Amino acid sequence: MLEPDPLAGLIRARVRDVPDFPQPGIVFKDITPVLADPALLRAIVDHMTEQHAHARIDIVAGVESRGFLFGVPLAIALGAGFTPIRKPGKLPWQTMRVDYTLEYGQDALEAHTDGVRTGQRVLIVDDLLATGGTAGGAVQLVRRLGGEVVAASFVIELDFLGGRSKLDDVPVTSLVRYA
């Protein structure tokens, strides 16, 4: 298991900056090269597992779509279930919805009404924390479903956008932070 600082350096070296995506003026942090490296991918999941191993997580809630990529193996490693948090109209069962603001517009998230049961301890997972709109929406959604949001975990955090402030009192962990 790599320590956080060397692991962060390896991740940073693999993240690709894509200018003007999805809109002009935004520099997208592309984790596709990170995902292509099996040893690095395993190290990320192992590190996230270690961070949350003692939190008694019942459900890992992965935020569409890259949160699924880290959330499912993390749920397996933690002995927890997994529930997807998706864009509207993507889930086949009864859903609950929240609307939120992100850095380049408005959006919404949905989860199955039975994806989180009252009192379950939930870890929210995504690849990136930017302005906190999506993550904050996920926190609201899990709480409306009756879950207790224990923590939120990200591979990358863009500190300069202040996303942590939109997550209320939820503890946040991230492997790579851009100031």
C-alpha positions as a printed Julia matrix, in Angstrom:
179×3 Matrix{Float64}:
   0.0    0.0     0.0
   1.41   3.36   -0.99
   1.36   6.22    1.47
  -0.87   9.18    0.5
   1.88  11.53   -0.66
   3.59   9.11   -3.09
   0.17   7.89   -4.22
  -0.96  11.47   -4.81
   2.15  12.08   -6.9
   1.45   9.01   -9.04
  -2.15  10.11   -9.57
  -1.11  13.67  -10.4
   1.36  12.36  -12.99
  -1.43  10.41  -14.72
  -4.27  12.97  -14.63
  -4.73  14.65  -18.01
  -5.86  18.29  -18.26
  -8.41  18.85  -21.03
  -8.94  22.57  -21.7
 -12.37  23.97  -22.58
 -14.32  20.83  -21.62
 -17.25  20.6   -21.14
 -17.42  24.36  -21.74
 -14.95  27.1   -22.69
 -12.84  28.22  -19.75
 -13.07  24.95  -17.81
 -10.02  22.71  -17.49
 -11.34  19.17  -17.07
  -9.29  16.77  -14.93
  -9.44  13.52  -16.93
  -8.82  10.4   -14.84
  -8.97   8.0   -17.8
  -5.17   7.48  -17.75
  -5.42   6.73  -14.01
  -8.06   4.08  -14.67
  -5.86   2.47  -17.34
  -3.14   1.71  -14.78
  -4.25  -1.41  -12.83
  -1.69  -1.0   -10.04
  -2.64   2.65   -9.53
  -6.35   1.87   -9.61
  -5.87  -0.84   -6.98
  -3.77   1.51   -4.83
  -6.53   4.14   -4.93
  -9.23   1.66   -3.89
  -6.95   0.2    -1.19
  -6.23   3.68    0.17
  -9.92   4.65    0.22
 -10.73   1.34    1.91
  -8.13   1.97    4.59
  -9.48   5.49    5.19
 -13.02   4.23    5.83
 -12.47   0.68    7.14
 -13.51   1.51   10.7
 -16.51   3.71    9.84
 -19.02   0.81    9.7
 -20.3    1.82    6.27
 -23.57   0.15    5.24
 -23.89   1.65    1.75
 -21.46   3.28   -0.65
 -23.31   5.79   -2.82
 -21.47   6.32   -6.1
 -22.2    9.51   -8.01
 -22.65   9.17  -11.79
 -20.63   8.18  -13.5
 -17.04   8.04  -12.37
 -18.14   7.56   -8.77
 -19.37   4.13   -9.86
 -15.85   3.18  -10.96
 -14.43   3.68   -7.47
 -17.6    3.06   -5.47
 -18.3   -0.54   -6.43
 -14.83  -1.96   -5.63
 -14.77   0.16   -2.47
 -18.16  -1.22   -1.38
 -16.9   -4.77   -1.94
 -13.73  -4.09    0.05
 -15.72  -2.53    2.9
 -18.32  -5.31    2.97
 -20.99  -2.73    2.18
 -23.75  -2.45   -0.39
 -23.67  -0.04   -3.29
 -26.3    2.35   -4.6
 -26.0    4.55   -7.68
 -26.82   8.25   -7.66
 -27.66   9.19  -11.23
 -28.84  11.9   -13.57
 -32.66  12.08  -13.95
 -34.42   9.4   -15.95
 -31.61   6.81  -15.75
 -32.95   4.63  -12.92
 -35.74   2.11  -13.6
 -37.51   2.18  -10.23
 -39.19   4.78   -8.04
 -36.8    7.63   -7.38
 -36.26  10.66   -5.22
 -34.78  13.76   -6.87
 -32.78  16.81   -5.82
 -31.88  19.81   -8.0
 -28.54  21.56   -7.55
 -26.19  24.15   -9.06
 -22.77  23.3   -10.44
 -19.93  25.39  -11.81
 -21.41  25.55  -15.31
 -25.19  25.37  -14.85
 -28.05  23.55  -13.16
 -28.56  19.81  -12.82
 -30.38  17.17  -10.79
 -29.67  13.81   -9.19
 -31.88  10.84   -8.45
 -31.62   7.68   -6.38
 -33.95   4.76   -5.93
 -36.27   5.34   -2.99
 -35.08   2.03   -1.53
 -31.38   2.64   -2.31
 -30.71   3.85    1.23
 -32.75   2.8     4.25
 -33.39   4.96    7.28
 -30.4    4.97    9.62
 -27.94   3.4     7.21
 -24.39   4.76    7.34
 -23.47   6.04    3.87
 -20.16   6.91    2.22
 -20.52   9.14   -0.86
 -17.86   8.52   -3.53
 -16.95  10.4    -6.69
 -13.8   11.05   -8.67
 -13.71  14.84   -8.25
 -14.87  17.52   -5.84
 -15.05  20.92   -7.57
 -17.64  23.51   -6.52
 -19.49  20.96   -4.4
 -22.77  21.24   -6.27
 -23.01  17.59   -7.26
 -21.56  16.27   -4.0
 -23.82  18.59   -2.0
 -26.8   17.34   -4.0
 -25.78  13.76   -3.22
 -25.57  14.58    0.51
 -29.06  16.13    0.4
 -30.44  13.15   -1.47
 -29.01  10.55    0.92
 -30.29  12.5     3.92
 -33.76  12.84    2.39
 -33.76   9.05    1.95
 -33.03   8.72    5.68
 -29.34   7.83    5.49
 -26.58   9.17    7.69
 -23.78  10.55    5.53
 -20.65   9.42    7.35
 -18.13  10.85    4.88
 -17.49  11.81    1.27
 -14.43  10.48   -0.54
 -12.85  11.78   -3.75
  -9.78  11.0    -5.8
  -9.26  14.68   -6.74
 -10.29  17.93   -5.05
 -10.06  21.38   -6.6
  -9.55  23.41   -3.4
  -9.73  26.75   -5.19
 -13.42  26.15   -5.96
 -14.39  25.68   -2.29
 -16.52  22.56   -2.72
 -16.09  21.38    0.87
 -18.2   24.3     2.07
 -21.28  22.87    0.31
 -21.05  19.58    2.19
 -22.13  20.96    5.58
 -20.52  18.94    8.36
 -19.61  15.91    6.24
 -15.97  14.84    6.63
 -14.2   14.92    3.26
 -11.21  12.89    2.13
  -9.39  13.34   -1.15
  -6.15  11.89   -2.47
  -5.01  14.77   -4.69
  -5.73  18.4    -3.95
  -5.15  21.23   -6.39
  -4.73  24.57   -4.61
